[in-house]
Amino acid sequence: MPIQMFNWTSRPEAAFQVNAAAAGFVLVLMTLAMNGLAIWLRYRLRQRIKW
């Protein structure tokens, strides 16, 4: 997706700029969601471990 965003930003039409911004927003949301899932999984798995 970052390569596609680069291609979109190099084009002069305004619609491609909007597409690139939307793709960047989707990438940020995906990153936050995966990070949140990893934190939740870590929390759940650490509860089961008896130190």
DRENPA-3360 file (N, C-alpha, C; in nm, 2 decimals, always signed):
BEGIN
1 = MPIQMFNW = +0.08/-0.12/+0.00/+0.00/+0.00/+0.00/+0.09/+0.13/+0.00 ~ +0.20/+0.13/+0.07/+0.28/+0.25/+0.06/+0.33/+0.28/-0.08 ~ +0.36/+0.18/-0.16/+0.40/+0.21/-0.29/+0.29/+0.27/-0.37 ~ +0.17/+0.22/-0.35/+0.05/+0.27/-0.42/+0.03/+0.41/-0.38 ~ +0.05/+0.44/-0.25/+0.03/+0.58/-0.21/+0.13/+0.67/-0.27 ~ +0.25/+0.63/-0.29/+0.36/+0.70/-0.35/+0.32/+0.73/-0.50 ~ +0.27/+0.63/-0.57/+0.22/+0.65/-0.70/+0.11/+0.75/-0.71 ~ +0.01/+0.74/-0.62/-0.10/+0.84/-0.62/-0.05/+0.98/-0.59;
9 = TSRPEAAF = +0.04/+1.00/-0.50/+0.09/+1.14/-0.47/+0.17/+1.20/-0.58 ~ +0.22/+1.12/-0.67/+0.30/+1.17/-0.78/+0.22/+1.21/-0.90 ~ +0.09/+1.19/-0.89/+0.00/+1.23/-1.00/-0.06/+1.37/-0.97 ~ -0.09/+1.45/-1.07/-0.13/+1.58/-1.05/-0.28/+1.60/-1.01 ~ -0.36/+1.50/-1.04/-0.51/+1.51/-1.01/-0.53/+1.51/-0.86 ~ -0.63/+1.59/-0.82/-0.66/+1.61/-0.68/-0.73/+1.48/-0.62 ~ -0.80/+1.40/-0.70/-0.86/+1.28/-0.65/-0.76/+1.18/-0.61 ~ -0.64/+1.18/-0.67/-0.54/+1.08/-0.63/-0.48/+1.13/-0.49;
17 = QVNAAAAG = -0.47/+1.26/-0.47/-0.43/+1.30/-0.34/-0.52/+1.26/-0.23 ~ -0.65/+1.26/-0.25/-0.75/+1.22/-0.16/-0.74/+1.07/-0.13 ~ -0.72/+0.99/-0.24/-0.70/+0.85/-0.22/-0.58/+0.82/-0.14 ~ -0.47/+0.89/-0.16/-0.35/+0.87/-0.08/-0.37/+0.90/+0.06 ~ -0.44/+1.01/+0.09/-0.47/+1.04/+0.23/-0.56/+0.94/+0.30 ~ -0.65/+0.89/+0.22/-0.74/+0.78/+0.28/-0.66/+0.66/+0.30 ~ -0.57/+0.62/+0.21/-0.49/+0.50/+0.23/-0.40/+0.52/+0.35 ~ -0.35/+0.64/+0.37/-0.26/+0.66/+0.49/-0.35/+0.65/+0.62;
25 = FVLVLMTL = -0.47/+0.69/+0.62/-0.56/+0.68/+0.73/-0.59/+0.54/+0.76 ~ -0.61/+0.46/+0.66/-0.64/+0.32/+0.68/-0.51/+0.25/+0.73 ~ -0.40/+0.28/+0.69/-0.27/+0.22/+0.74/-0.26/+0.25/+0.89 ~ -0.28/+0.38/+0.93/-0.27/+0.41/+1.07/-0.37/+0.34/+1.15 ~ -0.50/+0.32/+1.10/-0.60/+0.25/+1.18/-0.56/+0.10/+1.19 ~ -0.51/+0.04/+1.08/-0.47/-0.10/+1.09/-0.35/-0.12/+1.19 ~ -0.26/-0.02/+1.19/-0.15/-0.03/+1.29/-0.20/-0.02/+1.43 ~ -0.29/+0.07/+1.46/-0.34/+0.09/+1.59/-0.42/-0.03/+1.63;
33 = AMNGLAIW = -0.50/-0.09/+1.54/-0.58/-0.21/+1.57/-0.49/-0.33/+1.61 ~ -0.39/-0.35/+1.53/-0.30/-0.46/+1.55/-0.22/-0.44/+1.68 ~ -0.18/-0.32/+1.71/-0.11/-0.30/+1.83/-0.20/-0.32/+1.95 ~ -0.33/-0.27/+1.94/-0.42/-0.30/+2.05/-0.45/-0.44/+2.07 ~ -0.46/-0.52/+1.96/-0.48/-0.66/+1.98/-0.36/-0.73/+2.04 ~ -0.24/-0.69/+2.01/-0.12/-0.75/+2.07/-0.11/-0.72/+2.22 ~ -0.15/-0.60/+2.26/-0.15/-0.56/+2.40/-0.25/-0.64/+2.47 ~ -0.37/-0.66/+2.41/-0.48/-0.74/+2.48/-0.44/-0.88/+2.49;
41 = LRYRLRQR = -0.38/-0.94/+2.39/-0.33/-1.08/+2.39/-0.22/-1.10/+2.50 ~ -0.13/-1.00/+2.51/-0.02/-1.01/+2.61/-0.08/-1.00/+2.75 ~ -0.18/-0.92/+2.77/-0.25/-0.91/+2.90/-0.31/-1.04/+2.93 ~ -0.39/-1.10/+2.84/-0.46/-1.22/+2.86/-0.36/-1.34/+2.89 ~ -0.26/-1.35/+2.82/-0.16/-1.46/+2.83/-0.08/-1.44/+2.96 ~ -0.05/-1.32/+3.00/+0.02/-1.30/+3.13/-0.06/-1.33/+3.25 ~ -0.19/-1.32/+3.24/-0.28/-1.36/+3.35/-0.27/-1.51/+3.38 ~ -0.25/-1.59/+3.28/-0.25/-1.73/+3.30/-0.11/-1.78/+3.35;
49 = IKW = -0.01/-1.70/+3.34/+0.12/-1.75/+3.39/+0.14/-1.72/+3.54 ~ +0.17/-1.83/+3.61/+0.20/-1.82/+3.76/+0.35/-1.79/+3.78 ~ +0.38/-1.68/+3.83/+0.52/-1.65/+3.85/+0.57/-1.70/+3.98;
% end
